Amino acid sequence: MARKNGSNAFSPDPDQMTLWPDISGNAINGLGETAKRNPSPVYWQEQPEKIPHGVLQKWFYRRNANPAMDAMRAERQAVIDAPLADIAPYAVQHSPEEWTTAVKRAGAENHADLTGVARMRPEWVFEGEEARGEFIVMIGVEMDYTEMSEAPELRAGVEVLKQYTRAAKAAKGLANWIRSQGHWAEPLTGPMKGKVTMIPPALVCGFGELGKHGSIINRRFGSNFRLSAVLTDLPLTPDAPDDFGADGFCRNCRVCSDACPPDAIFEEKQTVRGEQKWYVDFDKCLPYFNETYGCGICISVCPWSRPGVTDNLLVKLARRKAP
């Protein structure tokens, strides 16, 4: 397949590269490390001055200043800043199965397109953070494919922010509902780094499989969705992972890697903090990401993200698995 945006098509802005820190973002992420450890914050920090790449985060905002983007960021921040509801003085009691059904119903009522439950794991917590709660409820919200197909143009960047805002509203609404039942809950929203890295619990609770482009591939939405979450001590029943063949599909597919202008997508899995996984080269990806409203090309070109395609792909993969 011909490269849509080959590596020779992109040369980083020198002004941006003069700000590049001495340490590699890949090193912070743990690329090549064989021992397991908790993730370290590398980008999207609320206080960017505390991280080596924070100066680049500030450059991103200056470079991509736009009324539509700024308005959406302000709307998202208003959702995040809104106070949480008080916890009701009397805790409603149900079985874990009943609570899980109720939580998923409440998630849908708060406009979540996906809701899943995972038992919280210490290794998901960012270095230097503490996360309370026995369970994490993951939320997914679909993005508009027509808008995302314009990536890396402004329309796609605005759509990403729009859906992060919707995801924040869903998490805040679900957390407030749990608190109204007399139980503790705390929402987590993106894209800013929170207490917990969200992709691992989303994989564990059945949102899909990790794709070559570093994003989750869901059997319904492909990679065309965004995440938020709720930590809670509500007794719940965890969901199971969903292995439908996307990992094997990615091994034989080059669509996202051929479309990546900075050539940042590895063709083979890498060792990252003791785990073999698909990984995107942070040091190659970030300069292009910063100059193009957050890019999004790999998500938009992924075959799984195209509307009306997933059912046929699932049938084909099922046939391959059949004895």
C-alpha positions in Angstrom: 0.0 0.0 0.0 1.3 3.4 -0.9 2.2 5.6 2.0 -0.5 8.3 2.4 1.7 10.6 4.3 5.2 9.3 4.3 7.9 10.0 6.7 9.5 12.4 4.2 6.4 14.5 4.2 6.9 15.9 7.7 9.7 18.0 9.0 9.2 19.3 12.6 9.0 23.1 13.2 12.5 24.1 14.4 10.9 26.4 17.0 9.3 23.4 18.6 12.4 21.2 18.5 14.5 23.8 20.3 12.2 23.2 23.3 12.7 19.4 23.3 14.0 18.2 26.7 17.1 16.1 27.1 15.2 13.0 28.2 13.2 10.9 25.7 9.5 10.5 26.1 10.0 6.9 25.2 12.3 6.5 28.2 9.7 8.1 30.5 7.1 5.7 29.1 9.4 2.7 29.9 10.2 1.6 26.3 12.7 -1.3 26.5 12.3 -1.8 30.2 11.9 -5.4 31.2 10.8 -4.8 34.8 7.3 -3.9 35.6 6.6 -0.5 37.2 3.9 2.0 37.5 3.5 4.5 34.6 5.1 7.9 34.8 3.4 11.1 33.5 4.8 12.2 30.2 2.3 14.6 28.8 -1.1 16.3 29.4 -0.2 17.4 32.9 -2.5 19.8 34.7 0.7 21.6 35.9 3.0 21.1 32.8 5.9 22.9 34.4 6.3 19.7 36.6 7.2 17.4 33.6 10.1 17.5 31.1 7.8 17.8 28.1 5.5 20.4 29.7 7.1 23.2 27.8 6.0 21.4 24.6 2.5 21.0 26.0 2.4 24.8 26.4 3.7 25.2 22.9 0.9 23.0 21.6 -1.7 25.4 23.1 0.0 28.4 21.5 0.4 26.7 18.2 -3.2 25.5 18.0 -4.9 28.5 19.5 -8.3 28.7 17.8 -11.7 30.1 19.0 -13.5 26.8 18.4 -10.8 24.8 20.3 -10.7 27.4 23.1 -14.4 27.4 23.5 -14.6 23.6 23.7 -11.7 23.5 26.3 -13.6 26.0 28.4 -16.7 24.0 28.3 -14.9 20.8 29.3 -13.1 22.6 32.1 -16.5 23.9 33.4 -17.7 20.3 33.6 -14.6 19.2 35.4 -14.8 22.2 37.9 -18.4 21.7 38.8 -18.7 20.4 42.4 -19.6 16.8 43.0 -22.8 15.9 44.7 -22.7 15.1 48.4 -22.8 11.5 49.4 -26.2 10.6 50.6 -26.3 9.8 54.3 -27.8 6.3 53.9 -26.2 3.8 51.6 -28.5 1.8 49.4 -27.8 -1.9 49.5 -27.9 -4.3 46.5 -26.0 -7.3 45.3 -23.0 -6.8 43.1 -24.9 -8.1 40.1 -27.8 -5.7 40.7 -25.4 -2.7 41.2 -23.5 -3.6 38.0 -26.8 -3.6 36.0 -27.8 -0.3 37.6 -24.4 1.4 37.0 -24.5 0.4 33.3 -28.0 1.8 33.0 -27.0 5.0 34.8 -24.0 5.2 32.4 -26.2 5.0 29.4 -28.6 7.6 30.9 -25.6 9.9 31.2 -24.9 9.4 27.5 -22.1 6.9 27.8 -21.9 4.7 24.7 -19.8 2.0 26.5 -19.8 1.2 30.2 -17.6 -1.6 31.7 -16.4 -2.6 35.2 -12.9 -3.7 36.2 -11.5 -4.5 39.6 -8.9 -1.7 40.3 -5.2 -2.7 40.1 -2.3 -0.8 41.8 -0.2 -1.0 38.6 -2.7 1.3 36.8 -2.0 4.2 39.2 0.5 6.8 37.9 3.7 7.2 39.8 3.3 9.6 42.7 -0.5 9.3 42.8 -2.9 7.5 45.1 -6.2 6.1 43.9 -9.0 5.0 46.2 -11.7 2.5 45.3 -12.0 -1.2 44.7 -13.5 -0.8 41.3 -13.1 1.4 38.2 -16.1 1.9 35.9 -14.9 2.7 32.4 -16.8 4.9 30.0 -16.5 5.2 26.3 -18.1 7.8 24.0 -18.1 7.5 20.2 -16.7 10.2 18.0 -18.3 11.4 14.8 -16.5 9.6 12.0 -17.2 12.3 9.4 -15.4 14.9 11.5 -12.6 12.5 12.4 -12.0 11.6 8.8 -10.8 15.2 8.3 -7.8 14.5 10.7 -5.4 16.2 11.1 -7.4 19.3 10.3 -9.1 21.6 12.8 -12.5 19.8 12.5 -11.1 16.6 13.9 -9.4 18.4 16.8 -12.6 20.1 17.8 -14.5 16.8 17.6 -11.9 15.2 19.9 -12.4 17.9 22.5 -16.2 17.7 22.1 -16.2 14.1 22.9 -13.7 14.5 25.8 -16.3 17.0 27.1 -19.1 14.5 26.7 -17.0 11.8 28.4 -16.4 14.1 31.3 -20.1 14.8 31.6 -20.8 11.1 31.6 -18.3 10.4 34.3 -19.4 13.3 36.4 -23.1 12.3 36.0 -22.4 8.6 36.9 -20.3 9.6 39.9 -23.0 11.9 41.2 -25.6 9.1 40.7 -23.5 6.6 42.7 -23.0 9.3 45.4 -26.8 9.8 45.5 -27.0 6.1 46.4 -24.9 6.7 49.5 -21.6 5.4 48.1 -18.3 7.1 47.3 -17.4 7.8 43.7 -14.8 10.0 42.0 -14.8 10.8 38.2 -11.7 10.7 36.1 -11.6 12.6 32.8 -9.2 13.1 29.9 -7.1 14.1 28.1 -5.3 15.5 31.1 -3.3 12.9 33.1 -5.4 11.8 36.1 -4.6 9.4 38.8 -5.0 6.3 36.6 -3.9 5.3 33.1 -7.2 4.5 31.4 -6.4 2.1 28.5 -5.4 -0.9 30.6 -8.6 -1.0 32.7 -10.6 -0.4 29.5 -9.0 -3.5 28.0 -9.6 -5.6 31.1 -13.3 -4.6 31.2 -14.0 -5.7 27.7 -13.8 -2.5 25.6 -11.6 -4.3 23.0 -8.0 -5.0 22.1 -5.0 -2.7 21.9 -4.2 -1.8 18.3 -1.0 -1.3 16.5 -1.7 2.5 16.6 -1.7 2.4 20.5 -5.4 2.9 20.8 -8.1 0.4 21.7 -10.0 -1.3 18.9 -13.6 -1.9 19.9 -15.8 -4.4 18.1 -18.5 -1.8 17.6 -16.7 1.6 17.4 -13.3 0.6 16.2 -10.9 3.1 17.6 -13.3 6.0 17.1 -14.1 6.7 20.8 -12.7 8.4 23.9 -12.5 7.3 27.5 -13.4 8.6 31.0 -13.8 6.6 34.2 -15.3 6.6 37.7 -13.5 5.1 40.8 -15.9 3.7 43.4 -16.2 1.5 46.4 -19.6 0.3 45.2 -19.7 -3.6 45.2 -19.7 -4.6 41.5 -19.1 -7.5 39.2 -16.1 -7.1 36.9 -16.5 -7.6 33.1 -14.3 -9.9 31.1 -11.8 -8.8 28.4 -13.0 -9.1 24.8 -10.6 -10.9 22.5 -12.2 -11.0 19.0 -9.0 -11.1 16.8 -8.1 -7.5 16.4 -4.5 -8.1 17.7 -3.9 -10.7 15.0 -5.5 -8.4 12.4 -3.1 -5.6 13.3 -0.1 -7.9 12.8 -1.0 -8.2 9.1 -2.3 -4.6 8.6 -0.2 -1.6 7.7 -3.0 1.0 7.1 -2.2 3.2 10.2 1.6 2.8 9.9 1.5 3.7 6.2 -0.6 6.7 6.9 1.5 8.1 9.7 3.4 11.2 8.5 6.2 11.0 11.2 6.5 7.2 10.8 5.9 6.7 14.5 4.0 3.4 14.5 6.1 0.3 15.2 5.5 -2.8 13.0 6.3 -5.1 15.9 5.3 -5.1 19.5 7.7 -3.6 22.0 8.7 -4.2 25.6 7.3 -1.5 27.7 7.6 -1.6 31.5 7.9 -5.4 31.4 5.0 -6.0 28.9 5.0 -6.9 25.2 2.6 -4.5 23.6 1.9 -2.4 20.6 3.6 1.0 21.1 3.8 4.3 19.2 7.1 6.1 19.2 6.4 9.2 21.4 9.4 11.1 20.2 8.4 10.8 16.6 4.6 11.2 17.2 4.6 14.3 19.4 6.1 16.9 17.1 3.5 16.1 14.4 0.7 15.8 17.0 1.6 19.3 18.4 1.5 20.9 15.0 -1.8 19.5 13.8 -4.5 20.0 16.3 -3.7 16.6 17.9 -3.5 14.6 14.7 -5.8 11.6 14.9 -4.9 10.2 11.5 -4.2 6.6 12.8 -7.6 6.5 14.4 -9.5 7.8 11.4 -7.8 5.5 8.8 -8.1 2.3 11.0 -10.3 -0.1 9.0 -12.2 -0.9 12.2 -13.2 2.8 12.6 -15.1 3.1 9.4 -18.9 2.9 9.9 -20.5 -0.3 8.7 -17.3 -2.3 8.5 -16.9 -4.0 11.9 -19.6 -6.6 11.4 -18.0 -7.9 8.2 -14.5 -7.9 9.8 -15.8 -9.8 12.8 -17.4 -12.5 10.6 -14.1 -12.9 8.7 -12.1 -13.2 11.9 -14.5 -15.7 13.3 -14.1 -17.8 10.1 -10.4 -17.8 10.5 -10.7 -19.1 14.1 -13.2 -21.8 13.2 -11.6 -25.3 13.2 
